[in-house]
Amino acid sequence: MSTKTIASATVRAVKKRLLPSRAALVLTSSAVNKVKEIMAKEEGKGYIGLKVGVRQRGCNGLSYTLDYATSKGKLDEEVKQDGVTIIIDKKAQLTLLGTEMDFVEDKLSAEFVFNNPNIKGTCGCGESFSI
């Protein structure tokens, strides 16, 4: 698995459940377009999509990672939406259940944002979270 970071990600705790509990992850049209753009730049390198993972980091415990996916692991979840493929690492599945993945761009930043109804707390900068 590649350790190259391809994008930054922020998390937001949301009070209401955005999606039915069976949906692992849903992408906004902005996120779909950005994933297509990222994958188009890497065409021909054997990547099947992006892989979302979770690791221990930051002041609140966990943060999301985004990498290129070359294969789907036996216990990984695969999300296909509007022509893009997102592989969810087996360790991140429970933390992502019911989450909306968005891509937000403003004057100061451009990043993927995970609107997650399962989060109990986030750090001040929004990079780490706890469940």
C-alpha positions in Angstrom: 0.0 0.0 0.0 1.2 3.5 -0.9 2.1 5.9 1.9 1.9 9.0 -0.3 -0.8 11.4 0.9 -3.0 12.6 -1.9 -5.3 15.1 -0.1 -6.1 16.5 3.2 -9.3 15.7 5.1 -11.3 17.4 7.8 -14.1 15.9 9.9 -17.3 17.5 11.1 -19.6 16.1 13.8 -23.2 16.4 12.7 -26.2 16.0 15.0 -28.6 14.4 12.6 -28.1 11.1 10.7 -27.5 12.1 7.1 -28.0 8.7 5.6 -29.7 5.4 6.4 -27.5 3.3 8.6 -26.9 0.7 5.9 -25.0 3.2 3.7 -21.3 3.0 4.4 -20.3 6.3 2.6 -22.0 8.6 0.2 -20.2 11.2 -1.9 -21.4 14.6 -2.8 -21.2 15.7 -6.5 -18.3 17.9 -5.5 -16.4 14.9 -4.0 -17.2 12.7 -7.0 -15.8 15.4 -9.4 -12.6 15.8 -7.3 -12.0 12.0 -7.1 -12.5 11.8 -10.9 -10.0 14.7 -11.4 -7.4 13.0 -9.0 -7.8 9.6 -10.7 -7.5 11.1 -14.2 -4.0 12.5 -13.3 -3.0 8.9 -12.3 -4.4 7.0 -15.2 -2.4 4.0 -16.3 -0.8 3.4 -13.0 -3.0 0.5 -11.9 -5.1 2.3 -9.3 -8.7 1.2 -9.0 -9.8 4.1 -6.9 -9.1 5.9 -3.6 -8.8 4.1 -0.2 -10.1 5.7 3.0 -8.5 4.5 6.2 -8.3 5.6 9.8 -5.2 6.0 12.0 -4.4 7.1 15.5 -3.3 10.7 15.3 -3.9 14.2 16.7 -5.3 15.5 19.9 -8.6 13.7 19.7 -7.4 10.2 18.7 -8.3 9.3 15.1 -7.9 10.9 11.7 -8.8 9.8 8.2 -6.3 8.9 5.5 -6.7 8.9 1.8 -4.4 6.9 -0.5 -4.5 5.3 -3.9 -6.0 1.8 -4.0 -4.4 -0.8 -6.1 -6.6 -3.6 -4.9 -9.5 -4.4 -2.5 -8.7 -6.3 0.6 -10.8 -9.3 1.6 -12.6 -7.4 4.4 -12.5 -4.0 2.8 -15.8 -2.3 1.7 -16.2 -1.1 -1.8 -18.3 2.0 -2.6 -19.1 2.7 -6.3 -20.9 5.9 -7.1 -21.2 8.0 -10.3 -18.2 6.3 -11.9 -15.8 6.5 -9.0 -14.6 3.8 -6.6 -13.8 4.3 -2.9 -12.4 1.4 -0.9 -13.0 1.6 2.8 -10.3 0.0 4.9 -11.7 -2.7 7.2 -10.5 -0.7 10.3 -12.4 2.4 9.1 -15.7 0.9 8.3 -17.5 1.4 11.6 -16.2 5.0 11.9 -17.5 5.8 8.5 -21.0 4.3 8.7 -23.6 6.8 7.5 -21.0 9.4 6.5 -21.1 11.9 3.7 -17.8 12.7 1.9 -17.7 16.2 0.5 -15.0 18.3 -1.2 -14.9 21.9 -0.1 -12.8 24.6 -1.7 -12.5 28.2 -0.4 -9.9 31.0 -0.5 -7.7 29.3 2.1 -8.1 25.6 1.6 -9.3 22.8 -0.6 -10.0 19.5 1.2 -12.2 16.5 1.6 -14.6 16.9 4.5 -16.3 13.9 6.2 -19.7 14.8 7.6 -19.9 12.1 10.2 -23.0 11.6 12.5 -21.0 9.1 14.7 -18.4 11.5 15.9 -18.5 12.4 19.6 -15.8 15.1 19.5 -13.3 16.8 17.3 -10.1 18.8 17.9 -10.1 22.5 17.2 -8.5 22.2 13.7 -10.9 19.5 12.7 -8.3 16.9 11.7 -8.8 14.4 14.4 -11.9 13.0 16.1 -13.2 10.5 18.6 -16.1 8.1 18.4 
